Amino acid sequence: MNSGFMWFIFFWVFLLVGLMGIGGYFMFRKFLKALPMADGKSKLDWQNHYVESSRHLWTGEAKEFLEELVSPVPKAFRDIARHSIAAKIAQIALEKQAPEITRELCIEGYILATPKRDHKSLIRFLQKQNIDYSRYEHLLR
């Protein structure tokens, strides 16, 4: 066999195994979120519960602000990010028994829903948008 063809096959095998590993990693993360916790509900079940329970609290302004907050997320992941951020905002609003979702609740939920590894980019985005997050700096540590 030609050595060039063997290198081509080796490259494709390596590439396919790598891509399957990356895909498997993300599928495994999703699988872990779907596993039931001690209370019998999974993280995804709780997210859906909070979003459904707070539908009446969302105003048009809050929805627009949520869209602005998720705008830096790549389009392929934006729906998932929007849902998890909205669930965290709704959880906070329901716990505080807020009459409606406000801009402050959106900022707090956005910060809490964002993984700590992404806080630097979150801060840059908030500063770029001239959004005052000084009340929530303790959440960014």
Rosetta blueprint (number, residue, H / E / L):
1 M L
2 N L
3 S H
4 G H
5 F H
6 M H
7 W H
8 F H
9 I H
10 F H
11 F H
12 W H
13 V H
14 F H
15 L H
16 L H
17 V H
18 G H
19 L H
20 M H
21 G H
22 I H
23 G H
24 G H
25 Y H
26 F H
27 M H
28 F H
29 R H
30 K H
31 F H
32 L H
33 K H
34 A H
35 L L
36 P L
37 M L
38 A L
39 D L
40 G L
41 K L
42 S L
43 K H
44 L H
45 D H
46 W H
47 Q H
48 N H
49 H H
50 Y H
51 V H
52 E H
53 S H
54 S L
55 R H
56 H H
57 L H
58 W L
59 T L
60 G H
61 E H
62 A H
63 K H
64 E H
65 F H
66 L H
67 E H
68 E H
69 L H
70 V H
71 S L
72 P L
73 V L
74 P L
75 K H
76 A H
77 F H
78 R H
79 D H
80 I H
81 A H
82 R H
83 H H
84 S H
85 I H
86 A H
87 A H
88 K H
89 I H
90 A H
91 Q H
92 I H
93 A H
94 L H
95 E H
96 K H
97 Q L
98 A L
99 P L
100 E L
101 I L
102 T L
103 R H
104 E H
105 L H
106 C H
107 I H
108 E H
109 G H
110 Y H
111 I H
112 L H
113 A H
114 T L
115 P L
116 K H
117 R H
118 D H
119 H H
120 K H
121 S H
122 L H
123 I H
124 R H
125 F H
126 L H
127 Q H
128 K H
129 Q L
130 N L
131 I L
132 D L
133 Y L
134 S H
135 R H
136 Y H
137 E H
138 H H
139 L H
140 L H
141 R L
